[in-house]
Amino acid sequence: MVRSHELVPGDVISLSSGDRVPADARIIQSDSLEVDEAALTGESLPVTKDAEDPSEAGRVLLDGTDITVGSVVAVVFATGRGTRMGATAAALAAVEPARGALDSRLNRLVARAFRWCWEAAESSR
């Protein structure tokens, strides 16, 4: 099993049932291939993939998905943050959680309390 951090675009990988896809890769050859993409798409059933599939999605393996049936030879085209999974993780990390009403009220209260303490300290000098 090749570790994902050892792969670079252009590497050829061979995977079979039970393997996790270590990088985004384009299928060169497959044999009765089915892939579990639930981690990315939420699809509950494995999807069939083949090098001759007319759709782009049907010819591509995505990092973090699992080979459930069959085998495949594919060429890596993206690794790490360049993969769809990596881009999703980066986007989620960049999003700040929304502040609730309680957070906003507490921030105003703390700001007022700080101002009051500052004014009290200044007037006592």
ChimeraX attribute file (.defattr): number of C-alpha atoms within 10 A of each C-alpha:
attribute: neighborCount
match mode: 1-to-1
recipient: residues
	/A:1	9
	/A:2	11
	/A:3	9
	/A:4	15
	/A:5	10
	/A:6	9
	/A:7	18
	/A:8	15
	/A:9	13
	/A:10	13
	/A:11	12
	/A:12	16
	/A:13	20
	/A:14	17
	/A:15	19
	/A:16	19
	/A:17	15
	/A:18	13
	/A:19	17
	/A:20	19
	/A:21	22
	/A:22	26
	/A:23	30
	/A:24	25
	/A:25	25
	/A:26	25
	/A:27	23
	/A:28	17
	/A:29	16
	/A:30	20
	/A:31	14
	/A:32	11
	/A:33	20
	/A:34	22
	/A:35	24
	/A:36	21
	/A:37	21
	/A:38	15
	/A:39	13
	/A:40	14
	/A:41	9
	/A:42	9
	/A:43	11
	/A:44	10
	/A:45	11
	/A:46	17
	/A:47	16
	/A:48	16
	/A:49	22
	/A:50	22
	/A:51	20
	/A:52	13
	/A:53	13
	/A:54	9
	/A:55	11
	/A:56	10
	/A:57	12
	/A:58	16
	/A:59	20
	/A:60	21
	/A:61	25
	/A:62	23
	/A:63	24
	/A:64	22
	/A:65	22
	/A:66	23
	/A:67	23
	/A:68	19
	/A:69	19
	/A:70	17
	/A:71	19
	/A:72	24
	/A:73	18
	/A:74	22
	/A:75	21
	/A:76	23
	/A:77	18
	/A:78	21
	/A:79	22
	/A:80	17
	/A:81	13
	/A:82	14
	/A:83	19
	/A:84	18
	/A:85	20
	/A:86	18
	/A:87	13
	/A:88	14
	/A:89	12
	/A:90	13
	/A:91	10
	/A:92	11
	/A:93	10
	/A:94	9
	/A:95	8
	/A:96	7
	/A:97	8
	/A:98	7
	/A:99	8
	/A:100	8
	/A:101	9
	/A:102	9
	/A:103	11
	/A:104	10
	/A:105	11
	/A:106	11
	/A:107	12
	/A:108	12
	/A:109	12
	/A:110	11
	/A:111	12
	/A:112	12
	/A:113	12
	/A:114	12
	/A:115	12
	/A:116	12
	/A:117	12
	/A:118	11
	/A:119	11
	/A:120	11
	/A:121	10
	/A:122	9
	/A:123	8
	/A:124	6
	/A:125	5
